[in-house]
Amino acid sequence: MGRNIKGKDATRFGLVVASCGAMGIILGASNSQAAMSDCLTAKTVTSECLTQDPLQKQLEGMSVGLFVGVGAAIGATWQQRQSKQ
């Protein structure tokens, strides 16, 4: 548990976190865009659907995606590290 991450492991960890974070941003943005499209093409469009800012909704999706992606990367590397010990 007290082992420090150095050199190659630190680089690998950074790449995993960055790539999972980027994928989370992309998936979060596309998910929020799909939700907005579903909202606008529904049979009965609600006032919430018409008044929400699409850019703000997309930024919310991207931030949630980033959080989830980084969390998944940390969890995956933690589990990998535990299985090596």
Secondary structure, 3 states (H helix, E strand, C coil): CCCCCCCHHHHHHHHHHHHHHHHHHHHHHHHHHHHHHHHHCCCCCCHHHHHCCHHHHHHHHHHHHHHHHHHHHHHHHHHHHHHHC
